[in-house]
Amino acid sequence: MVSFRCRHGIFWIRRERRGGRYGGESRSYSSNPTSTMWLGKFDKLTIGERIHMFKNGDSPDVLTAKLKESGVKYGLASFVDLHGIPKAKAVPIDHLQQMLAGSEMFTGAALDGVPQGVNEDEVNAQPDMASGLILPWNHEVAWFASDLYLKGAPFEACSRNILRRALKDAAEMGFRFNLGIETEFFIFRRTSDGSFSPVSDRDALDKSAYDVRTLLDYYPIIDEIVTAMNKLGWDVYSFDHEDGTGQFETDFAYTEALEMADRFTFFRYMVHEIARKHDAVVCFMPKPMSDRTGSAAHFNMSLADSQTGTNLFEDANDPRGCGLSTLGYQFISGALRHAKAICAVAAPLVNSYKRLVIQGSMSGFTWAPIYICYGGNNRTNMFRIPSQGNRVECRAPDIACNLYLAAAMMLRAGLEGIREELDPGEPHFENMYERSPEELNKLAIDVLPRTLLEAVEAFAADSLSQETFGTSMYEAFVDFKRNEWNAYHNHVSDWERERYGTMF
């Protein structure tokens, strides 16, 4: 067990021992990556050249030759489990052509939430060459997001394939789904007694959002993260210290949803690796401290014309004054209809529902949505239309979500609203946190699930879930999450012992 300690309390994290003190081999890192590895000719390429290397449609043999010339020694065929955690096999560069042709096989039963038995055939990973990148901290390794196949056909339960199917539905309607994610996370330091504490001893303000002193106290870590993102061509346009102790947010350019899901998945992996070089620990737990804000992954969404790229959510003449088109309102309507089911995927942990509360922050509010409603530039709604219009922000998702699955559910719900020409009613501009239960009832505004179990049961009861996931993954998700809830529910916590141990 390791604990986090700060002025706001202690929490404990269990880690398996596997050779090192807290997992993995014990190792040390230099803060200068060039001092520990040869970076080859790749360093001399511009950002545009690095991106073009993977996106110009080269054949596998040509791409392999270019990577070999750049100093790459290994390739990773990466895919994700139910949690969105990347898994992979590595192959030497001389076997990369075979990997790019789908040579690498995997046993699905070895992974969380993948509906395969130990007696079933392996799936194989088919790398998406356009998704390729070279690890910013190790230029000898190339990484590719991959689709899983079973017996020559797309594997129904592959998270990436699930999003692909939803995007195909959108394309058949003439739409491209654009998505931007605000990535929030915590950075801690492990102390000599095994607990976690803030990296900066000045990081203890009740209202620490936008604090420049603590932001720059973390500069070596944040700078390397942002530099790596920009070297990948992600175009970071801002970053800041957020409301929680040791909490940060990076904001980078939106893109098509499949590419954003690939980036989000790689981002979490990359940030862990960069932090380790600085003897720090990154936490993507949605709510690590009960009296601080949690970490969201706000979805910023729009539909574009698949032929022209025109933003179809923009309407400067919107009579509701939000700058959103009728199509955008219809999309919101569909998402509101399926909000509870979406929540199970967008906020997928027991801990996620400790973020979706009104109170629970030293700064006053949690900034998290509670009610299933929408409004203008108003952060107390589940769906917010920022002041410039032209996009919709969903504030329910958290940083622990499997973005492939969450984006697929959101898109399919939104498309349903468009097909049925639904209308969400008038937007809410008032502070929804201050609405009484009687007022909410009169307005017919429902509440988001209060627990993971409630969300999972809503997901299980919603026909859109099975339509989106496919039968096998739908059943696997429901079964896995029910078991996760039961494991949590059956655990007797320190809080219970402290409250009830000598009460009677």
C-alpha positions in Angstrom: 0.0 0.0 0.0 1.2 3.6 -0.7 -0.6 6.6 0.6 -1.1 10.2 -0.5 -0.6 12.8 2.2 -1.3 16.5 2.1 -3.0 19.1 4.3 -6.4 17.8 3.0 -5.9 14.2 4.2 -4.5 10.8 3.2 -5.5 8.3 0.7 -4.0 4.9 0.0 -3.2 3.3 -3.3 -2.4 -0.5 -3.5 0.3 -1.5 -5.9 1.6 -4.9 -6.7 5.3 -5.6 -6.1 7.0 -6.8 -9.3 10.7 -6.5 -8.8 10.7 -2.8 -7.9 9.4 -1.1 -4.8 6.0 -0.2 -6.3 5.8 -2.1 -9.6 8.2 -2.7 -12.4 11.9 -2.7 -12.2 13.6 -0.1 -10.0 15.2 2.4 -12.3 16.5 6.0 -12.5 15.9 8.5 -15.2 17.7 11.5 -16.4 15.7 14.6 -17.0 17.6 15.0 -20.3 16.5 12.2 -22.6 19.4 12.8 -25.0 21.8 11.7 -22.2 20.4 8.2 -22.0 19.6 7.2 -25.5 20.7 7.7 -29.1 18.1 9.7 -30.9 19.2 9.2 -34.5 18.3 11.3 -37.4 14.7 11.7 -36.2 15.8 14.7 -34.1 16.7 16.6 -37.3 13.2 16.4 -38.8 10.7 19.2 -38.4 7.4 18.6 -36.7 5.7 18.6 -40.1 8.2 16.1 -41.5 7.6 13.8 -38.5 3.8 13.8 -38.9 4.0 13.5 -42.7 6.2 10.4 -42.3 3.1 8.5 -41.1 0.3 10.2 -42.9 1.5 10.3 -46.6 0.2 6.9 -47.5 3.5 5.1 -47.8 3.5 1.3 -48.2 4.6 -0.7 -45.2 8.0 -1.4 -46.7 8.7 2.3 -47.5 7.6 3.4 -44.1 9.7 0.7 -42.5 12.8 1.9 -44.4 12.1 5.6 -43.4 11.8 4.6 -39.7 14.9 2.5 -39.8 16.8 5.4 -41.4 15.6 7.6 -38.6 17.0 5.4 -35.9 13.8 3.4 -34.9 14.6 -0.1 -33.6 11.2 -1.3 -32.5 7.5 -1.0 -33.3 4.5 -1.3 -31.0 1.1 -2.5 -32.2 -1.1 -1.0 -29.5 -4.7 -1.5 -28.6 -6.7 -1.0 -25.4 -8.6 -3.0 -22.9 -12.0 -2.1 -21.5 -10.5 0.7 -19.4 -8.8 2.3 -22.3 -5.3 1.3 -21.0 -2.9 0.6 -23.9 -1.6 -2.9 -24.5 1.0 -3.9 -27.1 3.5 -6.2 -28.5 6.9 -4.9 -29.6 8.7 -6.1 -32.7 12.2 -5.4 -34.0 12.3 -3.0 -37.0 13.3 -5.9 -39.3 9.9 -7.4 -38.6 7.9 -4.2 -38.8 6.4 -4.9 -42.2 4.8 -8.1 -40.9 3.5 -6.2 -37.9 2.0 -3.5 -40.1 0.3 -6.4 -42.1 -1.4 -7.7 -38.9 1.0 -10.4 -37.8 0.8 -9.9 -34.1 -1.7 -12.1 -32.2 -3.2 -11.5 -28.8 -5.2 -13.6 -26.3 -8.3 -11.5 -25.5 -9.0 -13.4 -22.3 -5.8 -12.0 -20.8 -7.3 -8.5 -20.7 -9.9 -6.8 -18.6 -13.3 -6.7 -20.1 -12.5 -8.4 -23.4 -15.2 -11.0 -24.0 -13.1 -14.0 -25.0 -12.5 -17.3 -23.2 -9.1 -19.0 -22.8 -10.2 -21.6 -25.3 -11.0 -19.1 -28.1 -8.9 -18.0 -31.1 -6.6 -15.1 -30.7 -7.3 -11.7 -32.1 -4.7 -9.9 -34.2 -3.8 -6.2 -34.2 -4.0 -4.3 -37.5 -2.0 -1.1 -37.0 -3.4 2.1 -38.4 -0.3 3.5 -40.2 -1.7 7.0 -40.2 -1.8 6.9 -36.3 1.9 6.2 -36.1 4.3 8.3 -34.0 7.7 8.0 -32.4 7.9 8.1 -28.7 9.0 11.6 -27.7 11.1 10.3 -24.8 12.6 7.3 -26.7 13.1 7.8 -30.4 14.0 4.2 -31.0 10.4 3.1 -30.6 7.4 3.7 -33.0 3.9 3.4 -31.7 0.7 2.6 -33.8 -2.9 2.5 -32.7 -4.4 -0.7 -33.9 -7.8 -2.3 -34.7 -8.4 -5.8 -33.6 -9.5 -8.5 -36.0 -10.8 -12.0 -35.4 -10.6 -14.6 -38.2 -10.1 -11.8 -40.8 -13.1 -9.7 -39.7 -13.2 -6.6 -37.4 -13.5 -7.8 -33.8 -16.8 -6.6 -32.6 -15.6 -5.9 -29.0 -12.6 -3.9 -30.0 -13.0 -0.4 -28.5 -11.5 1.3 -31.6 -13.8 -0.7 -33.9 -16.8 0.4 -31.8 -16.0 4.0 -32.4 -15.3 3.3 -36.0 -18.8 1.9 -36.4 -20.3 5.1 -34.8 -18.2 7.3 -37.1 -19.4 5.3 -40.1 -23.0 6.0 -39.1 -22.1 9.7 -38.9 -20.4 9.6 -42.3 -23.5 8.0 -43.9 -25.4 11.0 -42.7 -22.8 13.4 -44.2 -21.1 14.3 -40.9 -17.6 14.2 -39.5 -17.4 14.2 -35.7 -14.8 16.6 -34.3 -13.7 16.3 -30.7 -11.5 18.2 -28.4 -10.6 17.1 -24.8 -9.5 19.1 -21.9 -7.1 16.8 -20.1 -7.0 17.2 -16.3 -4.7 15.3 -14.0 -2.7 15.4 -10.7 1.1 15.4 -10.3 2.4 14.1 -7.0 5.8 13.2 -5.4 6.4 10.0 -3.6 7.9 10.7 -0.1 10.4 8.6 1.9 7.6 6.9 3.8 5.7 5.9 0.7 3.0 8.5 0.8 2.1 10.9 -2.0 2.5 14.7 -1.6 2.4 17.7 -3.9 5.6 18.4 -5.8 5.6 22.0 -4.6 5.5 22.9 -0.9 3.6 26.1 -1.9 0.8 24.1 -3.5 -1.6 24.3 -0.6 -4.0 27.2 -1.5 -7.8 26.7 -1.0 -8.3 28.4 -4.4 -5.2 27.3 -6.4 -6.7 27.6 -9.9 -4.5 29.6 -12.2 -1.8 30.1 -9.5 1.3 31.1 -11.4 3.8 30.3 -8.6 2.8 26.7 -8.3 2.4 26.3 -12.1 6.1 27.3 -12.5 7.1 25.2 -9.5 6.1 22.2 -11.7 7.7 23.8 -14.8 10.3 21.0 -15.6 7.6 18.4 -15.7 4.9 20.4 -17.4 7.3 21.9 -19.9 8.5 18.4 -21.0 4.8 17.2 -21.3 3.8 20.3 -23.4 7.0 20.1 -25.5 6.3 16.4 -26.3 2.7 17.1 -27.2 3.8 19.9 -29.6 6.5 17.7 -31.1 3.7 15.3 -31.9 1.8 18.1 -33.7 -1.0 18.3 -31.2 -0.8 22.2 -31.0 -1.1 22.9 -27.2 -2.6 26.4 -26.9 -2.8 26.7 -23.1 -2.0 24.9 -19.8 -2.6 25.9 -16.2 -2.7 24.9 -12.6 -6.3 23.8 -11.9 -8.4 24.0 -8.7 -7.0 21.0 -6.9 -3.6 20.5 -5.1 -1.2 19.4 -7.8 -3.8 19.5 -10.5 -3.2 20.6 -14.1 -4.9 21.0 -17.4 -3.6 20.9 -20.9 -5.7 22.2 -23.8 -4.8 21.3 -27.4 -6.3 21.4 -30.8 -9.4 19.4 -31.6 -9.4 16.8 -34.4 -11.5 14.0 -35.8 -12.8 11.8 -33.0 -10.8 8.6 -33.8 -7.6 10.5 -33.9 -8.5 12.3 -30.7 -9.2 9.0 -29.0 -5.8 7.7 -30.2 -4.1 10.9 -28.8 -6.0 10.7 -25.5 -4.9 7.1 -25.0 -1.3 7.9 -25.8 -1.4 11.1 -23.7 -2.1 9.2 -20.5 0.7 6.8 -21.2 3.1 9.5 -22.2 2.4 11.7 -19.1 3.1 8.8 -16.8 6.5 8.1 -18.5 7.6 11.8 -18.5 6.6 12.2 -14.8 8.6 9.1 -13.8 11.7 10.8 -15.3 11.3 13.5 -12.7 10.6 11.2 -9.8 7.0 12.2 -9.9 3.7 10.3 -10.0 0.7 11.2 -12.2 -2.8 10.4 -11.0 -5.7 10.0 -13.4 -8.1 9.1 -10.6 -11.2 11.2 -11.1 -11.4 12.3 -7.4 -8.3 11.6 -5.4 -9.2 14.0 -2.5 -12.6 14.4 -1.0 -12.3 18.2 -0.5 -10.7 19.1 -3.8 -12.1 19.2 -7.3 -11.8 16.1 -9.5 -10.3 15.6 -12.9 -12.6 15.9 -15.8 -12.1 15.2 -19.5 -14.6 17.7 -20.9 -15.8 16.8 -24.4 -15.9 19.7 -26.9 -17.9 18.5 -29.8 -19.1 19.6 -33.2 -20.2 18.0 -36.5 -18.7 19.1 -39.7 -19.8 18.5 -43.3 -17.8 15.5 -44.4 -17.2 17.0 -47.8 -16.4 20.6 -47.1 -15.4 20.5 -43.4 -17.9 23.3 -42.6 -18.9 23.4 -39.0 -22.6 22.5 -38.9 -23.1 23.5 -35.3 -22.5 27.2 -35.9 -25.3 29.7 -36.3 -24.8 33.4 -35.6 -28.5 34.0 -35.9 -29.5 31.5 -33.3 -32.8 32.8 -31.7 -31.8 31.3 -28.4 -28.7 33.5 -28.3 -26.2 30.7 -27.9 -24.7 30.7 -31.4 -25.8 27.1 -32.0 -27.6 25.6 -35.1 -30.7 23.6 -35.0 -28.6 20.5 -35.8 -26.5 21.3 -32.7 -29.6 21.5 -30.5 -30.9 18.2 -31.9 -27.5 16.6 -31.1 -27.9 17.9 -27.5 -31.4 16.5 -27.3 -30.3 13.0 -28.2 -27.4 13.1 -25.7 -29.8 14.3 -22.9 -32.1 11.4 -23.7 -29.3 8.9 -23.1 -27.4 10.9 -20.5 -27.5 8.2 -17.7 -26.3 5.5 -20.0 -23.6 7.7 -21.4 -22.5 8.4 -17.8 -21.6 4.8 -17.2 -19.0 5.0 -20.0 -17.9 8.6 -19.6 -17.6 8.3 -15.8 -16.7 4.6 -15.5 -15.3 4.2 -12.0 -16.7 3.9 -8.5 -14.6 7.0 -7.7 -16.1 8.9 -10.7 -19.3 9.6 -8.8 -17.5 11.3 -5.9 -16.6 13.9 -8.5 -20.2 14.4 -9.7 -21.4 16.3 -6.6 -22.1 19.9 -5.9 -20.0 20.4 -2.8 -16.7 18.8 -1.9 -14.1 21.4 -2.7 -12.2 23.9 -0.6 -12.7 26.5 -3.4 -16.5 26.4 -3.0 -17.9 24.2 -5.8 -16.8 21.1 -7.6 -17.4 22.6 -11.1 -19.0 19.2 -12.0 -22.5 18.7 -13.4 -25.2 17.2 -11.4 -28.4 17.7 -13.5 -29.3 16.5 -16.9 -29.8 19.8 -18.6 -28.1 22.2 -21.0 -27.4 25.9 -21.2 -25.3 28.7 -22.6 -21.9 29.6 -21.2 -22.9 28.1 -17.8 -20.7 25.5 -16.1 -23.5 24.2 -13.9 -25.1 22.3 -16.8 -24.2 18.9 -18.1 -24.0 20.4 -21.6 -22.6 23.9 -22.0 -22.5 26.0 -25.1 -19.4 28.2 -24.8 -19.8 31.9 -25.5 -18.5 31.7 -29.1 -21.1 29.0 -29.9 -20.2 26.6 -32.7 -19.6 23.6 -30.4 -21.1 21.8 -27.4 -19.2 20.9 -24.3 -20.2 17.9 -22.2 -18.9 18.3 -18.6 -19.7 14.8 -17.3 -16.8 12.7 -18.7 -13.7 12.2 -16.5 -10.1 11.6 -17.2 -10.4 7.8 -16.5 -12.8 7.1 -19.4 -12.1 4.9 -22.4 -12.5 7.6 -24.9 -13.2 5.2 -27.8 -16.3 3.9 -26.0 -17.4 7.2 -24.5 -17.2 9.1 -27.8 -19.1 6.3 -29.6 -22.0 6.5 -27.1 -22.1 10.3 -27.2 -22.0 10.3 -31.0 -24.7 7.7 -31.4 -26.9 9.5 -29.0 -26.5 12.8 -30.7 -27.2 11.3 -34.1 -30.4 9.8 -32.8 -31.5 13.3 -31.8 -30.7 14.6 -35.3 -32.6 11.7 -37.0 -35.7 12.3 -34.8 -35.4 16.1 -34.9 -35.6 16.3 -31.2 -35.6 19.7 -29.4 -34.0 20.2 -25.9 -36.2 23.1 -24.9 -34.9 26.4 -23.7 -31.3 26.7 -22.3 -30.6 27.3 -18.7 -28.5 30.4 -17.8 -29.1 30.3 -14.1 -26.9 28.7 -11.4 -28.3 25.1 -11.4 -26.6 24.4 -8.1 -29.0 26.8 -6.4 -32.2 25.2 -7.8 -34.3 23.5 -5.1 -35.6 19.9 -5.6 -39.1 21.3 -6.1 -38.0 23.7 -8.8 -36.1 20.9 -10.6 -39.1 18.7 -10.4 -41.3 21.4 -11.9 -38.8 21.9 -14.7 -38.7 18.1 -15.3 -34.9 18.1 -14.8 -33.5 14.7 -13.8 -30.3 14.0 -11.9 -27.2 12.2 -13.1 -26.6 8.8 -11.6 -25.3 9.0 -8.0 -23.3 5.8 -8.1 -21.6 3.6 -10.6 -24.2 0.9 -10.1 -27.0 3.3 -10.9 -25.2 4.3 -14.1 -24.5 0.8 -15.1 -28.1 -0.3 -14.6 -29.2 2.7 -16.8 -26.6 1.6 -19.4 -27.9 -2.0 -19.3 -31.6 -0.8 -19.7 -30.9 1.5 -22.6 -31.2 -0.1 -26.1 -28.6 2.4 -27.5 -25.9 0.7 -25.4 -26.1 -2.7 -27.1 -26.6 -1.1 -30.5 -23.4 0.9 -30.0 -21.2 -1.7 -28.3 -22.5 -4.9 -30.0 -23.9 -7.7 -27.9 -20.6 -9.3 -26.6 -19.0 -6.1 -25.5 -22.3 -4.8 -24.1 -22.6 -7.9 -21.9 -18.9 -7.8 -20.9 -19.1 -4.2 -19.9 -22.2 -4.6 -17.8 -20.9 -7.7 -16.1 -17.5 -6.2 -15.4 -18.8 -3.0 -14.0 -21.4 -4.8 -11.8 -18.6 -6.9 -10.4 -16.5 -3.8 -9.9 -19.3 -2.2 -7.9 -19.9 -5.3 -5.8 -16.2 -5.5 -5.0 -16.3 -1.9 -3.8 -19.6 -2.4 -1.9 -18.3 -5.4 -0.1 -15.1 -3.7 1.1 -15.2 -2.3 4.6 -13.5 1.1 4.6 -11.6 3.0 7.2 -14.4 5.6 7.2 -16.9 2.9 8.3 -14.6 1.7 11.1 -13.9 5.2 12.3 -17.6 6.1 12.2 -19.3 3.0 13.5 -16.5 1.0 15.3 -17.4 2.3 18.8 -20.6 4.1 18.0 -23.0 1.6 19.6 
